[in-house]
Amino acid sequence: MWSVAELSLNSTKVIEEFRDKFKTLSIMERIDFVRVVEGLDQRSFAVSIGYTQSGYSTLKKRGIKHRNQMKTVALALEAVYGVDHNWILTGELNDRRLDSNRKND
């Protein structure tokens, strides 16, 4: 797929850069991608979005079956890391949001 060394450490910019590749990822793969790009271990990442490590691990195992939890996590990722929650849930980027982020850079 890609190595972390290829990526800048700004999740939003990386997501835009690799937008076509991300469409094939599952929700949990997109969530875990943000963790890797941010350079966090599971525990630190989980705590940053309001979970314990075991809670996050359980969520990873359950995956898409618990859509409400996924939306909560996606909204937390948006609040903490600026990642569009719709991208987490659907794999589709909101171009209007990306344009807004570019103006703030």
C-alpha positions as CSV (number, residue, x, y, z in Angstrom):
1,M,0.0,0.0,0.0
2,W,2.3,2.8,1.2
3,S,4.8,3.4,4.0
4,V,4.5,5.9,6.7
5,A,7.8,7.4,5.5
6,E,6.0,8.5,2.3
7,L,3.5,10.5,4.2
8,S,3.6,14.0,5.7
9,L,2.4,14.0,9.3
10,N,-0.8,16.1,8.5
11,S,-3.7,13.7,8.3
12,T,-5.9,16.0,6.2
13,K,-3.3,16.7,3.6
14,V,-2.3,13.0,3.4
15,I,-5.9,12.0,2.9
16,E,-6.3,14.4,0.1
17,E,-3.1,13.3,-1.5
18,F,-4.1,9.6,-1.5
19,R,-7.8,10.1,-1.9
20,D,-8.4,7.4,-4.5
21,K,-6.5,4.7,-2.5
22,F,-8.6,5.4,0.6
23,K,-11.9,4.6,-1.1
24,T,-11.1,0.9,-0.8
25,L,-10.3,1.0,2.9
26,S,-12.8,-0.1,5.6
27,I,-13.9,2.4,8.3
28,M,-11.5,0.8,10.8
29,E,-8.6,1.0,8.3
30,R,-9.2,4.7,7.8
31,I,-9.4,5.2,11.6
32,D,-6.2,3.3,12.1
33,F,-4.6,5.2,9.2
34,V,-5.1,8.4,11.1
35,R,-3.5,6.9,14.2
36,V,-0.4,5.8,12.2
37,V,0.0,9.1,10.4
38,E,-0.3,10.9,13.7
39,G,2.5,8.7,15.0
40,L,0.5,7.4,18.0
41,D,0.4,3.9,19.6
42,Q,-3.1,2.4,20.2
43,R,-3.3,3.5,23.8
44,S,-2.4,7.2,23.2
45,F,-4.7,7.3,20.2
46,A,-7.6,5.7,22.1
47,V,-7.2,8.2,25.0
48,S,-7.0,11.1,22.6
49,I,-10.5,10.3,21.3
50,G,-12.1,9.4,24.6
51,Y,-11.5,5.6,24.7
52,T,-9.4,3.2,26.8
53,Q,-7.0,1.0,24.9
54,S,-9.3,-2.0,25.5
55,G,-12.4,-0.1,24.4
56,Y,-10.6,0.9,21.2
57,S,-9.4,-2.7,20.6
58,T,-13.0,-4.0,21.1
59,L,-14.2,-1.4,18.6
60,K,-11.7,-2.5,16.1
61,K,-12.8,-6.1,16.4
62,R,-16.5,-5.2,16.1
63,G,-16.0,-2.9,13.2
64,I,-18.9,-1.8,11.1
65,K,-21.5,-3.7,13.1
66,H,-21.6,-0.8,15.6
67,R,-22.2,2.1,13.2
68,N,-23.3,4.5,16.0
69,Q,-19.9,4.0,17.8
70,M,-18.1,4.5,14.5
71,K,-19.9,7.8,14.0
72,T,-18.9,8.9,17.6
73,V,-15.3,8.0,16.8
74,A,-15.4,9.8,13.5
75,L,-16.7,12.9,15.1
76,A,-14.0,12.7,17.8
77,L,-11.3,12.3,15.0
78,E,-12.7,15.4,13.4
79,A,-12.6,17.4,16.6
80,V,-9.1,16.2,17.7
81,Y,-7.3,15.8,14.4
82,G,-9.3,17.8,11.9
83,V,-10.2,14.7,9.8
84,D,-13.6,15.0,8.0
85,H,-15.9,12.6,9.8
86,N,-17.7,11.8,6.5
87,W,-14.4,10.6,5.0
88,I,-14.0,8.2,8.0
89,L,-17.5,6.8,7.5
90,T,-17.7,6.7,3.7
91,G,-14.3,7.1,2.2
92,E,-15.5,10.1,0.2
93,L,-13.8,13.5,0.7
94,N,-15.8,16.7,1.1
95,D,-14.0,19.0,-1.4
96,R,-15.6,22.1,0.1
97,R,-14.0,21.2,3.5
98,L,-10.6,20.6,1.9
99,D,-10.8,24.0,0.2
100,S,-11.5,25.5,3.7
101,N,-8.5,23.7,5.2
102,R,-6.2,24.9,2.4
103,K,-7.2,28.5,3.2
104,N,-6.2,28.0,6.9
105,D,-2.7,26.6,6.1
